[in-house]
Amino acid sequence: MCVLTLGGELFAIDLRHVSEVFEVEAVTVVPSMPGLLTGVTNLRGTVITLVDLRGSLGLPVTGTVLPFAVVIRHGSRQVGMLVDHVPEIHTVSREHLLPAMQAGPAGARPCVSAVLRLDERLGGVLEVPQVFAQVDGGSAILSIA
């Protein structure tokens, strides 16, 4: 699992969906980008669409661009998911995964499929297909050439 922090909270993503992690240097805002899409950035000649999930995860959105991005892939699509930090990579056994509890309004955290227990810490496991489902109307931008 790729362990990351977002809005001060711990999350994890299955490494099979993670392509790389990079520091975001510049973001180009594209007019009329839908919902969660923040803009695009150039990563070694490849344009990467950037997604900010803080709002859809019920976390405060401060208006500042987060410093790192995790490139996640699902099928032929990819995005750079903006994050605070990627402190570690872990091999996780099933005993470290607990059922997700959907607190708050129904669907408040539709991307969280389980709770990960790492030592004394708990974090949400982000389900990549649901992350892409949250990206409303961006499929043309997300296709890998």
ZADO-1210 file (C-alpha; in nm, 4 decimals, padded with zeros to 6 digits):
<atoms>
<atom x="00.0000" y="00.0000" z="00.0000" code="MET" pos="1"/>
<atom x="00.1069" y="00.3540" z="-00.0763" code="CYS" pos="2"/>
<atom x="00.0398" y="00.5444" z="00.2468" code="VAL" pos="3"/>
<atom x="-00.0363" y="00.9155" z="00.2074" code="LEU" pos="4"/>
<atom x="-00.1706" y="01.2095" z="00.3999" code="THR" pos="5"/>
<atom x="-00.4475" y="01.4302" z="00.2709" code="LEU" pos="6"/>
<atom x="-00.5911" y="01.7171" z="00.4724" code="GLY" pos="7"/>
<atom x="-00.3980" y="01.5882" z="00.7729" code="GLY" pos="8"/>
<atom x="-00.5639" y="01.2446" z="00.7565" code="GLU" pos="9"/>
<atom x="-00.4040" y="00.9109" z="00.6709" code="LEU" pos="10"/>
<atom x="-00.5107" y="00.7247" z="00.3554" code="PHE" pos="11"/>
<atom x="-00.3715" y="00.4372" z="00.1490" code="ALA" pos="12"/>
<atom x="-00.3917" y="00.3217" z="-00.2140" code="ILE" pos="13"/>
<atom x="-00.3163" y="-00.0223" z="-00.3541" code="ASP" pos="14"/>
<atom x="00.0298" y="-00.0019" z="-00.5134" code="LEU" pos="15"/>
<atom x="-00.0955" y="-00.1827" z="-00.8246" code="ARG" pos="16"/>
<atom x="-00.2685" y="00.1431" z="-00.9198" code="HIS" pos="17"/>
<atom x="00.0223" y="00.3761" z="-00.8352" code="VAL" pos="18"/>
<atom x="00.2535" y="00.4740" z="-01.1188" code="SER" pos="19"/>
<atom x="00.4695" y="00.7301" z="-00.9378" code="GLU" pos="20"/>
<atom x="00.4824" y="01.0143" z="-00.6871" code="VAL" pos="21"/>
<atom x="00.6143" y="01.3596" z="-00.7777" code="PHE" pos="22"/>
<atom x="00.6434" y="01.7100" z="-00.6386" code="GLU" pos="23"/>
<atom x="00.4004" y="01.9484" z="-00.8091" code="VAL" pos="24"/>
<atom x="00.5964" y="02.2442" z="-00.9437" code="GLU" pos="25"/>
<atom x="00.3405" y="02.4304" z="-01.1550" code="ALA" pos="26"/>
<atom x="-00.0321" y="02.3923" z="-01.2187" code="VAL" pos="27"/>
<atom x="-00.2053" y="02.5246" z="-01.5288" code="THR" pos="28"/>
<atom x="-00.5736" y="02.5950" z="-01.4717" code="VAL" pos="29"/>
<atom x="-00.7918" y="02.4903" z="-01.7660" code="VAL" pos="30"/>
<atom x="-01.1195" y="02.6861" z="-01.8006" code="PRO" pos="31"/>
<atom x="-01.4413" y="02.4907" z="-01.7393" code="SER" pos="32"/>
<atom x="-01.2711" y="02.1891" z="-01.5812" code="MET" pos="33"/>
<atom x="-01.5317" y="01.9797" z="-01.4009" code="PRO" pos="34"/>
<atom x="-01.5640" y="01.9342" z="-01.0247" code="GLY" pos="35"/>
<atom x="-01.2594" y="01.7862" z="-00.8591" code="LEU" pos="36"/>
<atom x="-01.0152" y="01.8649" z="-01.1386" code="LEU" pos="37"/>
<atom x="-00.7682" y="02.1320" z="-01.0266" code="THR" pos="38"/>
<atom x="-00.5732" y="02.1742" z="-01.3494" code="GLY" pos="39"/>
<atom x="-00.2899" y="02.0070" z="-01.5355" code="VAL" pos="40"/>
<atom x="00.0851" y="01.9848" z="-01.4931" code="THR" pos="41"/>
<atom x="00.3746" y="01.8774" z="-01.7124" code="ASN" pos="42"/>
<atom x="00.5606" y="01.5694" z="-01.5907" code="LEU" pos="43"/>
<atom x="00.8652" y="01.5047" z="-01.8113" code="ARG" pos="44"/>
<atom x="00.6719" y="01.5996" z="-02.1257" code="GLY" pos="45"/>
<atom x="00.3448" y="01.4261" z="-02.0308" code="THR" pos="46"/>
<atom x="00.0405" y="01.6339" z="-01.9366" code="VAL" pos="47"/>
<atom x="-00.1084" y="01.5015" z="-01.6110" code="ILE" pos="48"/>
<atom x="-00.4577" y="01.6007" z="-01.4958" code="THR" pos="49"/>
<atom x="-00.4583" y="01.6911" z="-01.1254" code="LEU" pos="50"/>
<atom x="-00.7424" y="01.5906" z="-00.8921" code="VAL" pos="51"/>
<atom x="-00.8111" y="01.7285" z="-00.5426" code="ASP" pos="52"/>
<atom x="-01.0253" y="01.4814" z="-00.3442" code="LEU" pos="53"/>
<atom x="-01.0382" y="01.6799" z="-00.0192" code="ARG" pos="54"/>
<atom x="-01.3929" y="01.8052" z="-00.0775" code="GLY" pos="55"/>
<atom x="-01.5368" y="01.4672" z="-00.1762" code="SER" pos="56"/>
<atom x="-01.3716" y="01.3054" z="00.1283" code="LEU" pos="57"/>
<atom x="-01.5270" y="01.5587" z="00.3647" code="GLY" pos="58"/>
<atom x="-01.1952" y="01.7315" z="00.4332" code="LEU" pos="59"/>
<atom x="-01.1521" y="02.1102" z="00.4384" code="PRO" pos="60"/>
<atom x="-01.0450" y="02.2641" z="00.1084" code="VAL" pos="61"/>
<atom x="-00.8106" y="02.5533" z="00.1780" code="THR" pos="62"/>
<atom x="-00.7627" y="02.6844" z="-00.1749" code="GLY" pos="63"/>
<atom x="-00.3925" y="02.6018" z="-00.1739" code="THR" pos="64"/>
<atom x="-00.2516" y="02.3455" z="-00.4143" code="VAL" pos="65"/>
<atom x="-00.1133" y="02.0442" z="-00.2322" code="LEU" pos="66"/>
<atom x="00.2624" y="01.9907" z="-00.2794" code="PRO" pos="67"/>
<atom x="00.2711" y="01.6321" z="-00.4091" code="PHE" pos="68"/>
<atom x="00.0788" y="01.4164" z="-00.6547" code="ALA" pos="69"/>
<atom x="00.0385" y="01.0401" z="-00.6737" code="VAL" pos="70"/>
<atom x="-00.0180" y="00.9250" z="-01.0326" code="VAL" pos="71"/>
<atom x="-00.2894" y="00.6600" z="-01.0194" code="ILE" pos="72"/>
<atom x="-00.4090" y="00.4452" z="-01.3087" code="ARG" pos="73"/>
<atom x="-00.7277" y="00.2568" z="-01.3777" code="HIS" pos="74"/>
<atom x="-00.7507" y="00.0858" z="-01.7146" code="GLY" pos="75"/>
<atom x="-00.6388" y="00.3334" z="-01.9794" code="SER" pos="76"/>
<atom x="-00.6947" y="00.6371" z="-01.7570" code="ARG" pos="77"/>
<atom x="-00.4629" y="00.8190" z="-01.5191" code="GLN" pos="78"/>
<atom x="-00.4685" y="01.1235" z="-01.2927" code="VAL" pos="79"/>
<atom x="-00.2360" y="01.2910" z="-01.0478" code="GLY" pos="80"/>
<atom x="-00.4087" y="01.2842" z="-00.7105" code="MET" pos="81"/>
<atom x="-00.2925" y="01.5822" z="-00.5041" code="LEU" pos="82"/>
<atom x="-00.1700" y="01.4902" z="-00.1533" code="VAL" pos="83"/>
<atom x="00.0093" y="01.6510" z="00.1410" code="ASP" pos="84"/>
<atom x="00.2762" y="01.3843" z="00.1735" code="HIS" pos="85"/>
<atom x="00.3638" y="01.0208" z="00.0945" code="VAL" pos="86"/>
<atom x="00.5507" y="00.9108" z="00.4068" code="PRO" pos="87"/>
<atom x="00.5741" y="00.5369" z="00.3467" code="GLU" pos="88"/>
<atom x="00.5024" y="00.2201" z="00.1499" code="ILE" pos="89"/>
<atom x="00.3702" y="-00.0855" z="00.3387" code="HIS" pos="90"/>
<atom x="00.3008" y="-00.4507" z="00.2714" code="THR" pos="91"/>
<atom x="-00.0389" y="-00.5051" z="00.4305" code="VAL" pos="92"/>
<atom x="-00.2065" y="-00.8302" z="00.5334" code="SER" pos="93"/>
<atom x="-00.5834" y="-00.8745" z="00.5578" code="ARG" pos="94"/>
<atom x="-00.5684" y="-00.8566" z="00.9376" code="GLU" pos="95"/>
<atom x="-00.4717" y="-00.4891" z="00.9039" code="HIS" pos="96"/>
<atom x="-00.7904" y="-00.4092" z="00.7093" code="LEU" pos="97"/>
<atom x="-01.1168" y="-00.3331" z="00.8860" code="LEU" pos="98"/>
<atom x="-01.4601" y="-00.2673" z="00.7331" code="PRO" pos="99"/>
<atom x="-01.5187" y="00.0955" z="00.6355" code="ALA" pos="100"/>
<atom x="-01.7694" y="00.2836" z="00.8452" code="MET" pos="101"/>
<atom x="-01.9632" y="00.5394" z="00.6447" code="GLN" pos="102"/>
<atom x="-01.9997" y="00.8204" z="00.8972" code="ALA" pos="103"/>
<atom x="-02.2143" y="01.1205" z="00.8170" code="GLY" pos="104"/>
<atom x="-02.4472" y="01.1513" z="00.5180" code="PRO" pos="105"/>
<atom x="-02.4828" y="00.8492" z="00.2897" code="ALA" pos="106"/>
<atom x="-02.1970" y="00.8442" z="00.0418" code="GLY" pos="107"/>
<atom x="-01.9916" y="01.1027" z="00.2329" code="ALA" pos="108"/>
<atom x="-01.6761" y="00.9017" z="00.1590" code="ARG" pos="109"/>
<atom x="-01.7665" y="00.6849" z="-00.1406" code="PRO" pos="110"/>
<atom x="-01.4006" y="00.6290" z="-00.2317" code="CYS" pos="111"/>
<atom x="-01.3102" y="00.4672" z="00.1021" code="VAL" pos="112"/>
<atom x="-01.3501" y="00.0880" z="00.0882" code="SER" pos="113"/>
<atom x="-01.1824" y="-00.0149" z="00.4161" code="ALA" pos="114"/>
<atom x="-00.9948" y="00.1118" z="00.7184" code="VAL" pos="115"/>
<atom x="-00.6233" y="00.0371" z="00.7384" code="LEU" pos="116"/>
<atom x="-00.4657" y="-00.0170" z="01.0797" code="ARG" pos="117"/>
<atom x="-00.0929" y="00.0631" z="01.0903" code="LEU" pos="118"/>
<atom x="00.0468" y="00.0320" z="01.4413" code="ASP" pos="119"/>
<atom x="-00.1608" y="00.2824" z="01.6403" code="GLU" pos="120"/>
<atom x="-00.2816" y="00.4752" z="01.3348" code="ARG" pos="121"/>
<atom x="-00.5976" y="00.4326" z="01.1284" code="LEU" pos="122"/>
<atom x="-00.6541" y="00.5481" z="00.7717" code="GLY" pos="123"/>
<atom x="-00.8994" y="00.5042" z="00.4878" code="GLY" pos="124"/>
<atom x="-00.8182" y="00.2759" z="00.1943" code="VAL" pos="125"/>
<atom x="-00.9057" y="00.4604" z="-00.1269" code="LEU" pos="126"/>
<atom x="-01.0662" y="00.2444" z="-00.3951" code="GLU" pos="127"/>
<atom x="-00.9232" y="00.3642" z="-00.7278" code="VAL" pos="128"/>
<atom x="-01.2273" y="00.2798" z="-00.9485" code="PRO" pos="129"/>
<atom x="-01.4428" y="00.4936" z="-00.7160" code="GLN" pos="130"/>
<atom x="-01.1859" y="00.7742" z="-00.7297" code="VAL" pos="131"/>
<atom x="-01.2234" y="00.7786" z="-01.1075" code="PHE" pos="132"/>
<atom x="-01.6031" y="00.7663" z="-01.0722" code="ALA" pos="133"/>
<atom x="-01.5758" y="01.0869" z="-00.8637" code="GLN" pos="134"/>
<atom x="-01.3988" y="01.2639" z="-01.1487" code="VAL" pos="135"/>
<atom x="-01.7128" y="01.3849" z="-01.3199" code="ASP" pos="136"/>
<atom x="-01.6865" y="01.4386" z="-01.6949" code="GLY" pos="137"/>
<atom x="-01.3063" y="01.4288" z="-01.7165" code="GLY" pos="138"/>
<atom x="-01.2670" y="01.1018" z="-01.9074" code="SER" pos="139"/>
<atom x="-01.1486" y="01.2663" z="-02.2304" code="ALA" pos="140"/>
<atom x="-00.8680" y="01.4410" z="-02.0406" code="ILE" pos="141"/>
<atom x="-00.7747" y="01.1256" z="-01.8497" code="LEU" pos="142"/>
<atom x="-00.7124" y="00.8896" z="-02.1418" code="SER" pos="143"/>
<atom x="-00.3560" y="00.7732" z="-02.1845" code="ILE" pos="144"/>
<atom x="-00.2335" y="00.8332" z="-02.5384" code="ALA" pos="145"/>
</atoms>
